[in-house]
């Protein structure tokens, strides 16, 4: 991963560019990184702030030679790679909020947006977009996320090298991707669970028309979150947002 790195000063979204070159047939492990993005996207249709020098904004194109059932876990695998990379380079162990928010001191340090190519029965490529807040200070964040976001600099008091961090995360990614390619899904789930700030906690699941409260119990082999809800029903959550009590 990262044998080929494409660098931009500015782009709309590294995920968009990664999907474009993936459709044109770029190789497995190609990385697209940009100093800033003008239309970065977050999960569930949100925007993502990404200004110059403030963070690490990049996307990885993967072409795993795997059946779809083994690919669903990629989004959890990516979160593990990010946590391990940050830990290796900075010595800080972050938590993961399901499915893949990177959490430091109860605040969001980074996020991951995974996008799959169109045909579900034959997944041609996966784009994993990663955004990590690095050198923002407290006043950099807009009002909406001010009380929810953090950066590595806010935590360490130092300016952090984005290049070293990218290298660390790509190394972490190499390790976890090879486990994924060997279909050792449970090992990925176990690593993810070790960093989880969700399992064993009370969570609120917010769906279109309803909300459920329950205890987050475990992760299914396709990455779904298994929640024992207060109405006694066990639900498996595939996508969307959850709130974790106390976070
Ligand atoms: C989230 O909502 O938590 C996911 C945020 C993902 C942001 C990254 S930044 C690089 C890549 N390009 C995008 O447009 N989004 C992702």
Boltz pocket constraint, residues with backbone or C-beta under 6 A from the ligand:
constraints:
  - pocket:
      binder: B
      contacts: [[A, 12], [A, 13], [A, 14], [A, 15], [A, 16], [A, 37], [A, 39], [A, 40], [A, 41], [A, 42], [A, 43], [A, 44], [A, 46], [A, 47], [A, 48], [A, 50], [A, 56], [A, 57], [A, 58], [A, 59], [A, 100], [A, 101], [A, 110], [A, 111], [A, 112], [A, 113], [A, 129], [A, 130], [A, 131], [A, 132]]
      max_distance: 6.0
